[in-house]
């Protein structure tokens, strides 16, 4: 299966050193998260529930 990666809307511009990409993996396999600066370096696999929990935690963090 081909994974179509997309850059997170929370990543900054070209000079942003903290960019992530998200990709829906095979049905039932969850969500992939990878470093957009190193796409060949592998990815973290999260279940849909884990990904939702991560997003909730990020939303609760104070802005810098």
C-alpha positions in Angstrom: 0.0 0.0 0.0 1.2 3.5 -0.8 1.0 5.9 2.1 0.2 9.5 1.1 2.0 11.7 3.6 0.9 15.3 4.3 2.7 18.0 6.2 1.0 18.9 9.5 -0.8 22.2 9.5 1.0 23.0 12.7 4.4 22.8 11.0 5.9 26.1 10.0 7.5 27.3 6.8 10.5 26.0 4.9 12.9 27.2 7.6 11.0 25.4 10.4 13.2 22.7 11.9 10.4 20.9 13.6 8.2 19.6 10.8 6.1 16.4 10.9 4.1 14.6 8.3 1.1 12.4 8.8 -0.1 9.4 6.8 -3.0 7.0 7.1 -1.5 3.5 7.0 -3.2 0.4 5.8 -6.8 0.0 7.0 -6.7 -0.8 10.7 -3.0 -0.1 10.9 -3.3 3.4 12.3 -1.6 6.7 11.6 2.0 7.2 10.7 4.0 10.2 12.0 7.4 11.0 10.5 10.0 13.8 10.4 9.5 15.6 7.1 13.2 16.5 7.1 14.1 12.8 7.1 11.3 10.9 5.2 13.4 7.8 4.8 14.2 7.6 8.5 11.1 5.6 9.4 7.9 6.6 11.1 6.1 6.2 14.4 2.9 4.2 14.2 0.0 5.2 16.4 -3.5 3.7 16.6 -6.3 6.1 15.9 -7.1 6.3 19.6 -3.4 7.0 20.4 -3.3 9.7 17.7 -6.4 11.4 19.1 -4.9 11.3 22.6 -1.7 12.9 21.3 -3.7 15.7 19.6 -5.6 16.4 22.8 -2.3 16.6 24.7 -0.9 19.0 22.2 -4.0 21.2 22.3 -3.6 21.5 26.1 0.0 22.7 26.0 0.4 26.4 26.5 1.6 28.3 23.4 5.2 29.4 23.4 
